[in-house]
Amino acid sequence: MFSGIDEVDWASMEHAYGPADDVPELLRGLASADPAEREAALDGMYGAVHHQGDVYACTLACIPFLFELVVDPGVQDRGGVVELLTSIGGFDLDEDDEAEIDEDEIEGAANYAMAAAAVTAGAGVFFELIADEDPGVRLAAPLALATLHRHPVRVLALLRERLPVEPDEEVRLALVEAAGRVALRHRPLAERVGKWLGLLASRADSPGLRLAALAQLARCSPDGLPGDVVPVVSGLLRQMRSVPEESGDRGDRGEHAPPGGIAAREDDEPEPGPDTTPDAEPVDPEPVAPAETGRGEHVATPTLVGQLRSLSAQENAGRGAPWAADLLRTLHVGLDDRVGDRTALLADQLRSPDRRQRIDAVRMSGGLIRAWRGPYEELVALVGDQLSDPEPRLAEAASHVLEELFGLAAPAADALAARLAADPGSWVKTWASGPPGLCSPVKALARLGDARAVPALAAALELPQVAHDVGFAVGHLGATARPLAGALRRRLAEVELDEGAYDRASPLLAGLTALRAGEAAPEVLRVLRGAPEYRGEWLRTAALRALGSFGPAAREAVPELRALVRRPGTASATEAAEALWAVSGDADAVLPVLIEGLRSGQVHDRRAAAVALGALGPRAAVVAPRLRGLLAHEELWLRVDAAIALWEVSGRTRETVAALLTAWEQNRHVRVRVAECLARMGPVPEGSAAAHVLRSELVSVRRHNAMDGGYGSHDIHEDEKLLALCRQALRGTGKGSTS
């Protein structure tokens, strides 16, 4: 094994962390008899040689040696090596990707292409591994074939032949998953695969296998799902709970169907010929991450792979079918915008006696609500019910989901309040490093504007170090949190104005700003005057916002604000001018400063000046031509702010609305800002372009800011706000007209 490995000039190559002269040691480690050494070597391959899916010259040089490893039956844990090869070769650039590659990326793109070609060229060995004695190898081989082999018809035939004789349940699920991958990559085969999956879904002897077939059917041929998919899946889940899944050799079944479900019968449709689909189709672009195979005993190692295995083992401890959650996630992805079906399925899962299934359902409920709009009252109430469960992971998962829902969490308000009352000691979380923070139930209740969160915030304000998010919670509570103003003011007066002043003062300033607590002007002025050099600009900004929110109640700050505006063209001058206008209403003093701010070389400063000018309204009409000129600026957000300010100072809507609607189509993240302006203009005329845009948004099921592979903590709140603003603009409760 490894013939010629020392003849490769590894030192001339690099991986993610420098010279690749350690790669031979990693490769040999994969063949070690020591489980810890194998684990560390695999972690090193993913961490350096194939870092975050990257392909380097040393990655390419590894491919022949990795193939040597997977075909040697004396090597243990070869399934992990098969997965590594699948990840290295499972990346392909389509024509759109190639058009976007710049010169700096050409070498990397060439490496991806060469890796795909090299691994695909050797993919025939995976045919032999589909019946390997090692179940971990058999588990990894089907997806490798489906992802890498150039002849999908042969692959599909092998998957179908293997399924009836495969004794291991988890491997059988992998065979079904691989069939779904084939259908997704080779669309001419989708209908044929769908028919086979439909047969499995209705006739397979194992409820887990039927669920797997339904999940893949949802992905590759959703029209083939049964009309009663929700009760069917719910019934399968009940069967899986009541009859523990077996694994390994199932023994002689006599005249019953072979293990795995349905073998090919004479009356089945024949497999398509080799000319049905092209030999080479685009490979899925995402690298395949290392998976927990559940094969054998894995030693605890301080590596990333080892930690992932340990976490997975903890998560799946005691589960009869740990793969069920993955199947359900796949099913939900396939059901896509069928929100009603997905909601009903999750509601059934949340009523399950199986706590682990409820944990999965809580997490999937969060994913559903983040991405799709719909009526979620029942689902949210069921998530709220989990807060009282003695299993801490379940209650914690429910808390985190409810925290992100803001107003949508209303059906769980009583459950959140009960959770707080039952455990006052958990109101504030402390960490090994960094400031403390409010626990999820406190934040969720505060974001609902529920007064039952106030005692928790009051307690947080009495701790030696104030939670960093207290101010934001006060902001959502509004007037309900008015009793906290005294404590906020007192704690602000105690803040030492040293290098840590910003971290200690900013949550307090945010809370006072939200409450418009003008009586705290002296304490805020102290901070403004004494802000230290370190983060002093940030601290002054927070203090100026607070004074501006106080309005005339902060009149004692006028001299200080007038002094600050005497430095036009700076960010602090613009912020001070905005505050001075709110406190004194002196347009003559602030207008020249804001006009100068529009000339700033920094886009951020120009945006701030435009927003501040809009607040002056008709008093700033003289700047209309300057704002109009910014409608052609290359920075989209500046165009939006200038358009809104132009309407506010001139009252003219035609050019403003045209600019806003153009921005709406160009960047979905400006839509809340645009809708706020349209709502204030209202009513939007029936039949207008603005009305069409708003109504199109309201009928969309997908949230405007939904992302694949990531999300923000305020995404649901922002999208629900957008919907409310669209309705308001169409109802015409604003102050003007868009005509």
N, C-alpha and C positions, 0 to 999 in steps of 0.2 A: 504494500500500500504506500501511496505518496511517492511513487517513483518520479524522480526529477524535481521534487519540491525544493531541494537545496540549490538547484541550478537556476531557479527564478531569481531575478534581481529585485527582491522585495524591498531592499533599502532605498532603491531609486523611486519607489512609489510612496504614496501617502494615503492615509485614511482620515477620518474625522479628527483625530487627535495627534497627527504628526506622522513620522516615518512608519512605514508598514512592515518593518523588520520583525515585528512580533507576531505577524500573521501565521507563519508556520507553526509556532507554538500553540496558537489558538486552534488550528486545524487538527493538530495531534491531540489536543485536549478533547476534541469532540469524539475521538476514538478511545479515550481513556477508560480504564476499568473502574475508576473512582467517580461515583456519581457527582460529588461536589466539583470535581475538576471539569466534568462534562458540562455541568450547569454554568460554571464560570466561563467556560469557553464559548458556549452559545450566547451568553450575555455579552461577551466581548465582540462576537461577530455582529450582533444587532447594534451594539453600542458604538462601535468604531468602523468596522468594515462595511456595514450596511446601515449606517447611522440615519435614522428617520427616513428609511427607504432610499437613501442616496446610493448611487453606484459609482465606485471609483475604479481606477485601473487595477488596484489590488483585489477589488471585488470580482472583476472579470477573471483575474488570474486564479481565484479560488474555485471557480465553477467546476473544472475537471476533478479536483480533489474532493469536492462535495459529492459529486456523482459516485466517486469511488467509495465514499463512506456509506451512501444509501444502499448500495448493492451488496455490501459485505454483511452477511448475517451474523458475524461475530461482534459487530458494533452494536452497542445498546443505545436506546433512545434515538433511533434513526428517524422516528417520526418528526422530531424537532428539526432535523437536517432537511427532510423533505419540505417542511413548511418554510425553512429559510430559502431553499432553492425556488420555491413557488413565489416567494416575495421578491427575490432578486430578478427573476425572469418575468414576473407578472405585471409588467408596466409597458405600455405602448403609447406612442404619440400619434394622435390622429392629425388630420390635415389642419384643423383649427389650432391645435397646440403648436404645430410646426410654424405656422404663420406668425406666432407671437414670440418665438425664440429670438433673443438678441445675441450679439456676437459673444458675450461673456458666457452664455449658456450652451453654446454649440457643442463644446466638449462633453458637458454633462449629458446632453441629449443623445450624443453619439454613444456614450457609455450605456445609456438605457437601451438603445436600439441593439447594441451588440450583446448585452446581457439577455435580452428577450430572444435574440436569435440563437445564442449559445445554449440556453436552457431549453428552448423549444426543440432544438436539434436533438437533444438527449432525452426528450420527454418520453420516448418509447419505453424506457426502463420502468416507468410508473405502471405500465400494464402488468409487469411481472409482480410489482409490489402490492397490487390490489388483493392478492391472496397470500401475502406474507404471513409467517407464523406470528409475528409481533403485531398485536392489535393496534398499537400506537402507530405503526407504519401504515396499516390498513386504514386507519382513521384519516391520515394525512394524504394518502395517495389519490382518492377520488377528486378532491378539489384541485390537486396538482394537474391531473389529467384534464379536467374541465377547463382549467385556466390556461394551460400551456400547449396541449397537443393540437396539432394542425388538422386532425381528421375527426371532427366532432361526431360524425355518424358512427365511427368505430368506438369512440369513447362511450357514446350513449348505449350502444349495444352491449358493451362490457358491463356498464352499470346495471342494466336490466338483468343480465345473466347472473351477475354476482349477488344481487339482492336476495333471491330465494335461498341461497346457501350460506349466506353470511350469518354466523352465530351471535355476533355481538351487537346489541341494540344500538349503541352509540355510533358504531361504524355504519350500520344500516341507515341511520339518519344522515350520515355524511354522504352516502351514496345518493340519497334523494336530493340533498342540497346540491350536490355536483350536477345532477340532472337539471335542476333549476338554473344553475350557472351556465350550462350549455345552451339552454333555451334563451337566456338573456344575451349571450354573446353571439348566437347564431339564430337570428330571428326566423329564418325559414323553417327551423325545427320546432318553433315554439308551440304550434298547434299540436304537433304529434306528441311532444313532451307533455303538453297540457292534458291530452286524453289519457296518457298513462298515469299521470298524477291524479287525475280524477278517479280512475279505477282504484288506485291505492287509497285515496281518501275515503272511498265508500266501502272497500272490501278488505283492506289489510287486517291482519289478525291482531295487531298491536295498536292500542290507542295512541301511543307515542308516534308510531309510524304514520298513522292517519293524520295526526296533527302536523307532522313534518310535511306531508304531501299537501295539505291545505295551505301551509305557510308558503311553500314554493309555488303553488298554483296562484296564490295572491300576487306573488312577485312577477311571474312570467306570463300568466294567462288569467287575469282576474275575472274575465267574463265566464270562466269555467267554474267559479265558486258556486256552491249551492245557495239558493235563495235564503235558506234558513241557516246561514253559516254561524251565526251567534249561538243559537241553541245547540248546534252540532258540536262546536268547539267547547262549549260549557259542559256538554255531556262527556266529551273525551277527557276533559280535566277532572271531572268527578271519577271517571273510571281509573285514571292514573293515580288518584289519591287513594282509591279503595283497593286497588290491586297493585302492590309494589312491582316495579319493573324488574325482570330478571336480566342477568347478563351472562356472558360466556356460553358454554354449550347447553342448548336447551333439550338435548336428548331426543329420543325417538318420538315422533309425533304420530306414528302410525299412518292412518289414512287422511290425517288433517293436512291442511295447506302447509307448504314448506315454511320455515321461519323466514320472516322478511316480508311476507304478503303474497304478491301475485307474480307468478312466473309467466313468461310469454306463452300464449296458447296458440293453437293452430288458427283460431279465428281472429287473433289479433291482427291489426294491420301490419304489413311487412315494414321493416325499417327502410328509410329512403336510401336510394342509391348514392354512390360517391359523387354524383354530379348535382345533388340536391342543393349543396351549399358550397361556397368557396373553401379551398383548402385552408386558407389563413384568414382569420377574422381579427378585428381589433381586440386586444386583451384588456380586461378591466384595468383602469389606471391606478387603482389604489393598491399599495403594497399590502400583502397579507401579514398581519401581526402574529407573533407567536401565540399559540393557543394552549390552554390547559387541557391536556389530553386525558388526565385521570388514569394514566397507565403506570402501574407499579408505585413504589414508594419513592418520593422525591425528598432529598435532604434539604434542610433549611440552609440557604446560602445568602450572604450579604450582597447579592447581585440583584439587578433590576428584574431579571427573569425569575429569580428565586423569590423575590418579594411579591411579584405578581402571582406566582403559584401559591404562595402562602395566603395571600388575600383571597384568592379564588377558593382555596380549600376551606378557609374560615366561612366564606359566604355560602358554600355548598354543603357544609357539614350537616349530615343527617338527611340530606335530600335524597329521596328515592330516585328522582329523575332531574338531576341538576341542569340538564340541557333544555328542560321545558321552557324556562324563561327566554332562552335564545330563540326557540321556535315561536313563542308568542310575539317577541319583538319583530321577528321576520314577518310574521303574519300582519302585524300592525303596519309595518312599512308597506307591505303589499296592498293593504286596504286603503292606504293613502288618504284621499279626501272623503272617504265614506265615514264621516264623523259619527253619524247615528249608530252604525254597526260597531265602530270602535268604542264608543261610549258605553253601549249596552254590554259589550264583552268585558270592558274594564269594571263596570258596575258588578257584574257577576263575579269577577275575580276578587273584587274587594269584599264580597260577602263570603268568600271561601273560609273554611275552618283552618286552612293551611296558612300559617303566618308568613311563611316565605313567599307563598304565592301573592299574598297581600302586599308584601314589601315590593315585589316586582310590579304589581299593579299600580301602587302609589307612584313609583318612579315613571312608569309608562304613562300614567295620567298626566304627570307634569310635562312630559314630552309632547303629548297630544295637544294639551291646552296651549303650550308655547307656540305651536306651529299652525294650529287651525282654530277658526272661530266656530262657535256653536253654543247651544244651551247646555251648560255644565252644572246646573244647580244640584241635581241628584248626585253626580259624580263628586263634586266638591264636598257635599255633606258626608258622603261615604269616606272620603279621605279624612275629613275631620273626625269621624268616628274612631279612626286608628290612633288618635292622640291619647286615648285612655287605655290603650293596650299596654300590658306590663313589659312587653318586648321592647327594649330601648331602641333597637334599630328601626323598628316599624314606626314608633312615635316620632323618632328623629326624621325619618324620611318624609313622613306626612307634614311635619313642621316646615321643612325646607320647601316643599312644594307650595304650601299655603302662603309662605312668605313672599313668593313671587307673584301671587295672584292679585294683590291689591284689592280692588272692589269686588272681584269675582269670588273672593274668599268669604263673602257675607254668609252663605249657608253654614259655614263652619265657625261663625263668631262665638257662639255659646261654648262650643267645644274648646276653642282657643282660650277663652276666659277661664273655663274650668281647669285647663291645663296649668295656667298661670297660678290660679288659686291653690292648686294642689302641690305646687313645688316652687315656693318663693325663692328658694336658694339658687334656682337656675336662671333667674331673670337676666343676670349679666354673666357672660362667659369671659374667662381670663385665659391668656395664652402664655407660653414660655417666653415669647418675644412679641413686642408690639402692644398697642393699647387694648384694653378690654372692649368687648362689643356686646350689644343686646342679643339675647337669644332669639331664635326664629319666631316662637309664638308671640313675643312682645312686639317684634317688628310687624308681623302679620296683622296683629290686632290694631296697632297704631296706624298702619296703612289703610285700615278700614275706617279710621276716624273714630274708633270706639273708645269711650272714656275709661273703660276698664283697663286700658294700658297705662293710664296716668300714674297709678301707684308704683308700677315697676319703674317708670322713668324717674319719679321722685326718689326712689331708692337708689337708682343709678347715680343721681346727682349728689348723693351723700357719700359715695365711695371716695377713697383717696385719689383715684384717677378716674375721671369721667369717661364713660364709654364713648368711643369715637363717633358713633352713629346716633347719639341722643338728639342732636339738632335736627337731623333728617326726620326722625320719628315725630318730634314736636311739629315740624312743618306739615306733616300729614294730618295731625290731630287738629291743627288750627286753634280756634278759640277754645276748644275743649281743654287744651293744655294751658290755658291762661294762668291757672294756679301755680304753674312752675316758673313763672317769670321771676319771682323773688329769688328762688334758688339759683336760677341761671345768672342773675345779676350778681348775687353774692359770690358765686364761684368765679365769675369773670374778674371781680375785684381782687380775688386772691391769686390770680395768675401772675407768676413772676415773668417779667419781660426779658427773658434770657433766650438762648438758642432753641430751647424747647417750647417757646411761647406759642408758636403757630399750632402745634399738635394739641396743646392744652386748651387754647382759646377758641379755635375754629368751631368745634361742636357747640360751644356756648354762644358764639356769635350767630351761628346758623339758627339756633333756637330762638334767640331774641329777635332776629330778622323775621322769622316766620310769625312771631307773635306781635310784631310791630310795637314792641315794648319801649315806647319813648322815654319812660322814666329811667331807662338804663343808659341814656345818652352820656352821663358823666363817666361811667365805667368804660363805655366804648371809646370815648375821646381819650381816655388815659392810654388805651391800647394803641390808638391811632398815632398819638404823639410819641409813644415810647417804643414803637416796634423796633426790634433788633435788626441788625444787618442780615443775619441768616434767616431766609424766608420772610424777610420784612415786607417785601412787595406783596406777597400772598396775604399776609396778615393785614396790611393796610387795605387791600381790596375787600376783604371780608368785613372790616370795620366800616368802610365807606358804604358798602351795601346795607349794613345794619342802619347806619344813620339815614340813608335814603329811604329805607322802609319806614322809619319813624315819622317822616314828613315834618310838618311844622313843630311837632313836639320836640324836635332836636335843634331848635333855633339857636341854642347856645353854641352849636358847632359852626355857625355861619362864618365867624372870623377865620377859623381854621380852614374851612373849605375854600374861602376866598383866597387865602394864601396859597393853597395847593393849585388852584386854577391858573395861577400866574406863570405856570410853566407849560405853555401850550405845546401841543405836538407829542406829549408823553402820555403813556397809558394812565398814569395816576392823575394827570390833569383831566382827562376825559371822564374817569370814574368820579373824581371830585366834582366836576361840572354836573354830572348826572345827579349826584347827591344834593348839590346846591340848588338845582332846579326843584327837586322834590321837597326840600326843606323851606326854601325862600320864594320860589316862583319867579326869580329874577332872570328873565330871558336875556336881557341885555348883557348880563355878566357871563352867561354860559355860552351864548351863541357863537361868539368869535372863537372860543376854545374848541367847540365841537366842529366848526368849519375847518379849523386847522387840523383837527384829528382826521378829517376825511382825506387830507393830503399825506398822511403817514405812509411810509414805505412798508409798513407791516400790515398785512391783510387783517389780522386779528384786531389791530387798533382801528382800522377803518370801519370794520364791522361794528365795533363798540360805539364809535361816533355816530354811525348811521342809526343804530337802535336808539341812542340817546336823543338824537334829533327828532326821531319819530315821536318820542314822548312829549316833545314841545308842541306837536300838532301845528296848527296854522301859524303860530308865533314864529315858526322856522320856515315859512313859505319861501323865503329868499333862497334857500338851498335847493329848491326843486330842480333847477337845471343841473346842478352838480350830481344830485342823486340819479337823475335821468341818464347822465353820462355813464354811471356805473352799471347800468343795465346790460352793457355789452362787455363787462369785465370777464376775464377768463375764469375767475374763481366763482364757482356756482353759489356758495353760501353768501358771499358778498353781494351777488346779484339779488338773491332772495331778500336779504336785509335791506338793501337799497330800494327794492321795489315796494316793500311794506312801508318803509319810511316815506317814500314818495307819495303813497296814498294817504298816509297820516298827515303829511304837511300840506298837501294840495287838494285832497278829496277826489282826485281824478282816478278812475278805476280802469279805464280801457287798457292802457299800456301796462299798468300794474298787474292786472289779471293775466294778460298775455304772457308776461315774464314769469309769473308764478306757475302757470300751467305748464310752461316749457320746462321749468325746473322740476316740477312734479314728475314728469315723464323721464327726466334724465337721472334722477336720484331719489329713490324711494324714501331715503332717510330725511328728506326735507319736508315730507308730506304733512307732518304734524304742524310744523311752523306755517306752512302754506294754508292749511285748513283753519288754523287759528285766525289768520287774517281774513279769509273768506267768510268765516262765521261772524266776525265783527262787521264786515261789509253788509252782509245779508239784507234782504232775501236774494238768493241766487235765482235769476230769471229761469223759468221753465224753458227747456229747449236750448239753453246756452251751452257753450263748450264747458263751462265750469260745472253746470248741473250734470252733464254727461259724465264728467270725470268723477264727481262725487258719488253719483249713483253706481257707477262701475265699481268703485271701491267698496261700497256697501254690500254689493252682491257677491263679492269675492269671498271664498271660503278660507283661502290662505291668508295668514297674517302678513301685513305688508313688510314687516321686518324679519320674517322667519328666515333662518339661515340653516344650511346643511352643515352639520359638524360643529356647531357652536351656537351660543345664545348669550344675551345680556340679561342681567337680573331685573331690568325694568322693561323688557321687550313687551310683555303682556300688557303692562300698564300703558305704555306708549301707544300700542295698537288699539286698545279699548278707548283711549283718549281720542285717537284719530277718528274712530267710528262715531263717537259722541259729537265731535266737531263737525263731521260731515252732515249728520242729521240736523244739527243746529243751523248750519249754513243753509240747508235746504228749507228749513222751517221759517228762516228769516227772523231770528230774534236779535240780530245785530243792530247797528245804529245807522247803516247806510244802505247802499244798493250797488250791485256789481254791474248794473246796466250802463 
